[in-house]
Amino acid sequence: MSQETAQKTADSAKRQPGVRWLTPETAQIFQGIYSLLHCAVKDDTLYRGVFAVMMFPISFPDRFISLRYTDREDKVQEIGVIENLNEFPAEAQKLIRTSLTKQTHEKVIRQVYEVKEEFGLLFFYVQTDDGWERFVMPWRGDRAEDYSDRGKLLLDAYDNRYVIPDVQALPPSDRKRLTDYIYW
């Protein structure tokens, strides 16, 4: 199939309404030239430079993963959605998880040294597994989500993820600093 034919096929596929579900039978995921992720879709085309995005990162980290690519007009297009990553071969799972780590910046908070509010923003100074961190988070309910039964996930201004696995496990002074602002 020529590159032009492949692009026309890809263009017609992206115009179809609804979700295209990718399964091990319909999509082959592999590493190509320059370590780029590729996805060959049965009865469609080969997509190069593919990346993965979790659609529900907290509730379903191994499910509902969107595979995407950037088209010739520099617009991100969705190839399809993997409902359950664990159904794919181990090598494909590894490649997709590697892609996900490049798309998702996540740190685990171990201590909360300071939280200040100014101009509707929360300024955090915390200790993570990787060391001291400062980040800014809009002070809105949609920026802090439940994480398991006792934890919180904080989304900073750039959608980087900061996880507190168990708020009750924080030292009491740290917990108070956090819950003075994150009380929902």
Buried (B, 14 or more C-beta within 10 A) or exposed (E): EEEEEBEEBBEEBBEEEEEBEBEEEBBBBBBBEEEBBBBBBEEBBBBBEBBBBBEEBBEBBBBBBBBBBEBEEEEEBEBBBBBEBEBBEEEBBEBBBEBBEEEBEEBBBBBBBEBEEEEEBBBBBBBBEEEEBEBBBBBEEEBBBEBEEEBBBBBBEEEBBBBBBEBEEBEEEBBEBBBEBBEE
